[in-house]
Amino acid sequence: MEYAVSISIVAVFIVVYLLTRPKVRPLYYDEYDDSCFNELAKDYVKDLPLPKEGSKNSSKQYANSIKLTMQKLKWKRYGDFFQDFVSIEDEVKAFLKNDYTELDELPSIDGEPRAVLLARFCLAHSDYRFCEDRVKAAIEEQNKRRTLSFKEILVMRRAFTYVILEKLCYVYKQLDTLARVHTLAAKYVYNPALLSPRYQKLAKSKLFLSICAVRAGYRMEYFGKLHSDVTTAICMQIKALLNTAKEICEYDFSRMYTPLEILDKFEVFAAAQPAVKQNFLMLVQEASDKENLDEFMYVIRLEKYMQSASAGHIALSRINLFSRTFCFIRQKRDMTMLASALSSSHFMNLYFAPNRVKRGRNGKSISKMLEFENTFEPLFKFHTINFGISTSGGKLRLSPMLPRQIESADIVFSAYGVKNSLHISRGEEKELYLGSTKLSGVDQIRLGDKPLDITLKIADK
């Protein structure tokens, strides 16, 4: 008796859940051509209100709906009708393992992350194909009005794959409907009177009649063609969505974070490890949020602050104890810490390099700090080139710094109204040529009213 009561209660709760759970309802979007897309992107971004904190994604609901349909398609009553979808099941399941909890921490509009809204606009109006030009156009429009936060850029891949998950759920809903039609067809073939009046219109559907013919034992290659065309089209749509998801995962969204246009000018930042840059930029977002300031504008302030005399200063205390000197650094997590890090690679690593835990000890000394091991594709792929050209006092001084990826560079620079040519390349040792003449013991060239052709070879270390 006790078990019966318990089972009844559980059954009631299951029924209530099935009746009250939110239903996944597909949305339909028009496909735009390129010119129309760019114009409507401007209007769409312009109409977006200011975002708020906190949102709730529906990834679990979408994933569970897809999994239930995949199980349903393998029921014996359907035979081999849905065999094509069973063959791609593993690939779909692998895609469903993605975690979307980070989306809930992003700025949201009407309870949905702003990044997801932009991703949906780009994909839904492009037939769910990933088009780099359209993505750049939409995000650049957003950055013109309000810069996307670093965290939004960091999670942008998830935002786009979330939209693919959403669309994939709608496609599997179509398959669920098709499976229901199969069940109705089986009843209709057995006894047409069993078909409920609400489904009587199905009797005029070519697809429904095609399924009925196959169910009745007629030749599959003739009557099953329409059904086969429908399932093949849906299967191709699923494969196309999965391919789009792969393209998204290979795309580097970091190039769309506008503060990098300024920060990459600083050699210390450009040379930092990806994990160090990520921690640095997280502080940029945190500090700009405290001041309620756009991140791009905040970095402009940081650049100006770097030009002041106070930039790079730190508060340091020393204590001599047991024949050792202990140094304590006090630094607020604000612009002063960012400026200090940009002024020195040592402080950049000290403040922002991830701690490495080994044998119970946290961190390492700066001189012995190991390179951070990245298990993901580098987030930033920018390399700063410093040509080191100085024409002060009418004398040319050269001290270029080229990244390892740059083998040579040809530059035309103007000085005192005259255009001069400079060729920089790598060699075994530093060499300077004026025309074809090698200059020895000279580190500067006087500029005049005649154009010069200068070649500088830098030591390839």
Buried (B, 14 or more C-beta within 10 A) or exposed (E): EEEEEEEEEEEEEEEEEEEEEEEBEEEEBEEBEEEEBBEBBBEBBEEBEEBEEEBEBBBEBBBBBBBEBBEBBEEEEBEEBBEBBEEBBEEBEEBBEBEBEBBEBBBBBEEBBBBBBBBBBBBBBBEBBBBEEBBBBBBEBBBEEBBBBBBBBBBBBBBBBBBBBBBBBBBBBBBBEBBEBBEBBBBBBEEEEEBEEEBEEBEEBEBBBBBBBBBEEEEBEEBBEBBBEBBEEBBEBBBEBBEBBEEBEEBEBBBBBBBBEBBBBBEBBBBBBBBBBBBBBBBBBEBBBEEEBBBBEBBBBBBEBBEEEEBBEBEEEEEEEEEEEEEEEEBEEEBBBBBBBBBBBBBBBBBBBBEEEEEEEEEBEBEEBEEBEEEEEEBBEBEBBEBBBEBEEEEBEBEBEBEEEBEEBEEEBEBEEEEBEBBBBBEEEEBBBEEEEEBEEEEEBEBEEEEBEBBBBBEEE
